[in-house]
Amino acid sequence: MIGLVLSICAFASSDLPWDVALTSYKAMAIVGDPDDRSRHAEDRALLDSLSAKAEALKAVELQISQHEEGREIFAAMAHADANEEMASALRRSEVPFYLTESQVQVYRMALEDKAWLHEEQAVLSYKEAMRLASGTGSWSALALQRLQVLRPAQFPSGVVVLSSAQALRDRLERDPRDDEAALHYAALLMQGQAPRKAVRVLEKYIKAARVRDPRDPARVQLELIKDAMKSPTPHASGRNPELPPGPTIADLAEQITTFRAAFADRWSCLEPDLVDEVGMVLEQAEMVVEAVEAAMARDIQILLEVYEANMNEACPIAP
C-alpha cells in the first residue's frame, strides 16, 4: 500500500478526526501466540487479534461517518484505505501452526474470501473519491493509482488523470486523433462504470488516427476493457469469482449432522480443549442454520472441515 493516509494529510490544511484511530488500526496484525504452542492458545490468539482488528475497523468507519460532512473526498479515501488494509491484513495473516498442507489451503481460501469483500469495498470507495473530485487533480490521481493496482483490467497502467471529462470531450471534438485525451477519457468512463461508452471512444479514436499496431496503448486498453466486459462482475455476487459457490443452509444442516456423528464417535479420546472447541463450533454452526445466515454458510463449512480433520488426526477410527 502507498500510505494513502499520509498523502491525504499532505493535501489537508489540518489533521483529520479519524487519523489517530486509522493509524492505530493499520498497525494491528492478525497473529498467533508466539509463546504458548498449544492449539487452544494459537486459535484464541488468532481469533482475538482478528476480532480486535475488525472492531478497530468499525470504530474507524464510525468516526469517518460522524465527521465526513465537508470532508467527503477525505472520507472516501480513508474508507478505501481502511478496507484495503483489512484485505491485506487477512492475506498476510498467520496460519495455525498445526494445520496440514491441505488444511492450510482451505484456511487460506477462507481468508481470501473475506479479503475479497474488503477489497471490493475499497474499490467502490476509490471510485467514489474520483467521482467527488470530478476526475481531476491529486485526489483522482491517488485513487486511480490504487485502482490500477486492484483492478488493472478496468484501469490500465500508464494512464494519469490530467483533465476533467468535459475538457477531454472538448479536446476530442477539436482533434479526434488526440491519443492522450482518448486514453484519459476512456479511463474516466471506466471509473464511472460506462465500459460501452469507453469502447466507443477508443474505437472512434483508433479509426480517426488509423491505429493499426496491436501494441498501441489505445488498442491494448480497448482489448482489456472488452475482456473485462465478458467476465462476470465480481461485485454482483460479493465474492471472489475464482472461489466455488458456498453451500446452502440445507447443505450446512446436513454437514452439521454428519459432523456431530463423527464427534460422538471420537469425543471420548479427544483432549478436553479440543472437545470444548468442537462444542463451540457446533453451537455457532447451529446458530447460523437457525438464523438462516446463508452468507456465513461457507465460513462455517470450512470451519467444520478443519475441525473434522483435527478430530480424525487426533483420534483416527479404523475402517
Summary of the structure (lengths in Angstrom):
residues: 319
radius of gyration: 24.4
end to end distance: 51.0
largest distance: 81.8
contacts: 973
relative contact order: 0.08
helix: 72%
strand: 0%
